[in-house]
Amino acid sequence: MSTAFTPDTGAAPLAEPAGTSTVPPTGTSAGLGSTSEVPPISGAAADDLWRPLRAHTRARIGLRRAGDTLATTEVLALRASHALARDAVRTALDTDALRATLAGLGLSSPVHVRSAAGDRDRYLRRPDLGRTPADLTQLAPAGADLALVVCDGLSATAVHDHAAGLCAALVREFMPDYSFAPPVLATQARVALGDHIGQALGVRVVLVVIGERPGLSVADSLGIYLTYQPRPGRVDSERNCISNIHPPDGLGYTGGAVIARDLVDQMIRTGRSGVSIKARAAPTLPPGQSLRITHTPENS
């Protein structure tokens, strides 16, 4: 890179017009009056600048570059995250393991329900079929307060990794003040399938624990979707959602259960759920994480 210097003529500098800045333009040297570009910060120094910001987000920021493109390590990391997201969507739920998990909660024997989608390809192409049960004849009114429904949703990985811990935390938080119907595991399921299940069980509130749509930062996040007096035809604004449950980076099991208990208490007291219900509980989150409570399900 060539550098041009302006010779010193010894003449006094001209006065600047009022309102102009004395700060040298970008890319020049304040001391020498150079018009050359200032070299960009790169390498370890640039990484040090971004490291404190990365502690507050799992988003891809401050990516290293090689010329005009991303560095090879960044490209490979992006492809690996994309592969994890695809695997989360396509992986089949281990129903035997999940059934054993639900059986260990100390509730009644779990029941397996399937949606009308039948297989994963139809489930992904036809969201409406994932909201419709194939058969609910094995369910009967239980006279209970709550129904716990665990669905594969769009991330069986999230269910494999976190359903056991979250369901155990929910049972601890609600019992003995609330009674549970037999737990249900649902495959090829969307959120609204819980409305059919809750109505068949005759419960006051249904809690749908479901694998959330994976992204390129998180592929193992669970959500809890709560609906008061569930029945087919409920709309998204009539639900509440606690999202981003995936410790240690996201909301923890106990934190999610505490918020769910607070929401259900309000639902029972007011006789409704959805946008008019606001969570009041504020669990402790890991550093750099924010609480996400929404009212419109992502997997409905």
C-alpha positions in Angstrom: 0.0 0.0 0.0 1.6 3.3 -1.1 1.5 6.4 1.2 1.6 10.0 0.0 2.8 12.8 2.3 1.9 16.4 1.9 5.0 18.6 2.0 5.2 21.2 4.8 5.3 24.6 3.0 5.6 26.5 6.3 2.5 28.5 5.5 0.0 29.2 8.3 -3.1 27.0 8.1 -6.2 28.6 6.8 -9.0 29.2 9.3 -11.9 26.7 9.0 -15.3 28.0 8.2 -17.7 28.1 11.1 -19.5 24.8 11.8 -16.8 22.6 10.2 -15.1 19.8 12.1 -11.5 19.5 13.0 -11.7 15.7 13.1 -9.8 14.3 10.2 -11.9 12.3 7.7 -12.1 8.6 8.0 -9.1 6.9 6.6 -6.6 9.7 7.2 -3.9 10.3 9.7 -4.5 13.2 12.1 -0.8 13.8 12.6 0.6 13.6 9.1 -2.5 14.5 7.0 -2.2 11.3 5.2 -5.0 10.2 2.8 -4.1 6.5 3.1 -6.5 4.0 4.7 -6.2 3.0 8.3 -5.7 -0.7 8.4 -8.7 -2.6 9.8 -8.4 -4.4 13.1 -8.1 -8.1 12.5 -7.0 -11.4 14.0 -6.8 -11.8 17.7 -7.3 -8.1 18.3 -10.6 -8.0 16.5 -11.8 -11.2 18.3 -11.0 -9.5 21.6 -13.4 -6.7 20.7 -16.3 -9.0 19.9 -15.8 -11.5 22.8 -17.6 -9.4 25.5 -20.6 -9.0 23.1 -20.8 -12.7 22.4 -21.3 -13.3 26.1 -24.8 -11.7 25.7 -26.1 -13.6 22.7 -25.8 -16.8 20.8 -26.3 -15.0 17.5 -23.5 -15.1 15.1 -21.7 -11.7 15.5 -18.2 -10.6 14.7 -17.5 -13.4 12.3 -14.0 -13.8 11.1 -13.3 -13.1 7.4 -10.8 -14.2 4.8 -10.7 -11.4 2.2 -14.2 -10.8 0.9 -15.7 -14.0 2.4 -16.1 -15.7 5.7 -13.2 -17.7 7.2 -13.3 -21.4 6.6 -13.9 -22.1 10.3 -17.0 -19.9 10.3 -18.4 -21.6 7.2 -17.9 -25.0 8.7 -19.5 -23.9 12.0 -22.5 -22.6 10.1 -22.9 -25.8 8.1 -22.6 -27.8 11.3 -25.4 -25.8 13.0 -27.5 -26.2 9.9 -27.0 -30.0 10.1 -28.0 -30.0 13.8 -31.2 -28.1 13.0 -32.1 -30.5 10.2 -31.4 -33.5 12.4 -33.6 -32.0 15.1 -36.5 -31.8 12.7 -36.0 -35.2 11.1 -35.0 -37.3 14.0 -37.7 -39.7 15.2 -38.8 -39.5 18.8 -37.8 -42.4 21.0 -41.2 -43.2 22.2 -40.1 -46.1 24.4 -37.7 -43.9 26.3 -40.2 -41.1 26.7 -42.9 -43.5 27.9 -40.5 -44.7 30.6 -39.8 -41.1 31.5 -43.4 -40.2 31.9 -44.1 -43.4 33.8 -41.5 -42.4 36.3 -43.3 -39.2 37.2 -45.6 -41.0 39.6 -48.7 -40.2 37.7 -50.9 -42.7 35.9 -49.6 -44.9 33.0 -48.8 -42.7 30.0 -50.9 -42.9 26.8 -49.4 -42.6 23.3 -51.4 -40.5 20.8 -50.6 -40.0 17.1 -51.7 -37.2 14.9 -53.4 -37.6 11.5 -50.1 -36.8 9.7 -48.9 -40.4 10.1 -45.3 -39.8 9.0 -42.7 -37.0 9.1 -43.0 -36.0 5.5 -46.7 -35.5 5.7 -46.3 -33.7 9.1 -43.9 -31.2 7.5 -46.0 -30.7 4.4 -49.4 -30.6 6.1 -49.4 -28.7 9.4 -53.1 -29.1 9.6 -52.8 -32.8 10.0 -50.5 -32.4 12.9 -53.2 -30.5 14.8 -55.7 -33.3 14.3 -55.7 -36.6 16.2 -55.8 -40.0 14.4 -57.6 -41.7 17.3 -58.5 -40.6 20.9 -60.6 -43.6 21.9 -57.9 -44.6 24.5 -58.5 -41.4 26.4 -61.4 -40.9 28.9 -62.4 -38.1 31.2 -60.1 -38.1 34.2 -61.7 -35.5 36.4 -58.3 -33.9 36.8 -57.2 -30.3 36.8 -54.3 -30.6 34.4 -53.2 -32.6 31.4 -49.5 -33.0 30.6 -48.9 -33.6 26.9 -45.4 -34.1 25.6 -45.0 -33.7 21.8 -42.1 -34.2 19.4 -43.1 -31.0 17.5 -40.3 -29.7 15.3 -37.4 -30.9 17.5 -37.3 -34.4 18.8 -33.8 -33.5 20.0 -35.2 -31.0 22.5 -37.6 -33.7 23.9 -34.8 -36.2 24.2 -32.5 -33.7 26.0 -34.9 -31.8 28.2 -38.4 -33.4 28.6 -37.5 -35.6 31.5 -36.1 -32.7 33.6 -38.8 -30.3 32.7 -41.7 -32.7 33.3 -40.3 -33.6 36.7 -40.0 -29.9 37.6 -43.6 -29.3 36.5 -45.0 -32.2 38.6 -43.0 -30.9 41.7 -44.3 -27.4 41.2 -48.0 -28.3 40.8 -48.5 -31.2 43.1 -50.3 -31.6 45.5 -52.3 -28.5 44.8 -53.4 -29.6 41.3 -54.3 -33.1 40.1 -53.0 -34.6 36.8 -54.7 -36.7 34.2 -52.6 -39.6 32.8 -49.7 -38.1 30.9 -49.8 -38.2 27.1 -47.0 -38.5 24.6 -47.9 -37.4 21.1 -46.0 -37.9 17.9 -46.1 -35.9 14.6 -47.9 -33.4 16.8 -48.5 -29.6 16.6 -49.6 -27.5 19.6 -53.3 -27.5 18.8 -53.4 -31.3 19.1 -53.4 -30.6 22.8 -56.8 -29.0 22.5 -58.3 -32.3 21.4 -56.5 -34.3 24.1 -57.4 -31.8 26.8 -61.1 -31.9 25.9 -61.1 -35.8 25.8 -59.5 -35.9 29.2 -61.9 -33.3 30.6 -59.2 -31.1 32.2 -59.3 -27.5 33.2 -55.9 -26.6 31.7 -53.7 -28.5 29.2 -49.9 -28.0 29.3 -48.3 -29.0 26.0 -44.5 -29.5 26.2 -43.2 -29.5 22.7 -39.9 -29.3 20.7 -39.7 -25.8 19.2 -38.6 -25.0 15.7 -34.8 -25.2 15.6 -32.6 -22.3 14.5 -28.9 -21.9 13.6 -28.1 -21.0 17.2 -30.4 -23.4 19.2 -31.7 -26.8 18.0 -32.8 -28.2 21.4 -35.3 -25.7 22.8 -38.6 -26.7 24.5 -41.7 -24.7 24.9 -44.7 -25.0 27.2 -48.0 -24.0 25.7 -50.9 -23.5 28.2 -54.6 -23.4 27.3 -57.5 -23.0 29.7 -60.6 -25.2 29.0 -59.0 -26.7 25.9 -61.2 -27.6 23.0 -60.9 -27.8 19.2 -61.2 -24.3 17.6 -59.1 -22.5 20.2 -57.0 -19.8 18.5 -53.4 -18.8 19.3 -54.4 -15.6 21.2 -56.2 -17.9 23.7 -52.9 -19.6 24.7 -49.8 -18.7 26.7 -46.4 -19.9 25.8 -43.1 -20.2 27.8 -40.3 -20.6 25.3 -36.5 -21.0 25.1 -36.3 -23.8 27.8 -32.9 -25.5 27.3 -30.5 -25.2 30.2 -27.8 -24.2 30.8 -28.0 -21.6 28.0 -31.7 -21.0 28.1 -34.4 -21.0 30.7 -34.0 -23.7 33.3 -36.5 -26.5 34.2 -37.4 -25.0 37.6 -37.8 -21.5 36.1 -40.1 -22.7 33.4 -42.2 -24.6 36.0 -42.5 -21.6 38.3 -43.8 -19.5 35.4 -46.2 -22.2 34.4 -47.6 -22.4 37.9 -48.1 -18.7 38.0 -49.9 -18.7 34.7 -52.2 -21.6 35.7 -53.0 -20.0 39.0 -54.2 -16.9 37.1 -56.1 -19.0 34.6 -58.1 -20.8 37.3 -58.8 -17.5 39.1 -59.9 -15.5 36.0 -61.4 -18.3 33.9 -59.3 -17.5 30.8 -55.9 -17.8 29.2 -54.1 -16.0 26.4 -53.2 -12.4 25.9 -55.0 -11.1 28.9 -52.8 -13.3 31.2 -49.3 -12.0 32.1 -46.6 -14.0 33.8 -45.5 -12.4 37.1 -42.9 -14.9 38.2 -39.3 -13.9 37.4 -36.9 -16.9 37.7 -33.1 -16.4 37.7 -31.6 -16.8 34.2 -28.1 -17.6 33.1 -25.9 -14.6 32.3 -26.7 -13.0 29.0 -30.1 -14.7 28.6 -33.5 -13.0 28.5 -36.9 -14.4 29.4 -39.1 -15.1 26.5 -42.8 -15.4 27.2 -45.1 -15.2 24.2 -48.8 -15.7 23.4 -48.6 -17.0 19.8 -47.3 -20.6 19.5 -44.5 -21.1 17.0 -45.5 -24.8 16.3 -49.2 -24.5 16.1 
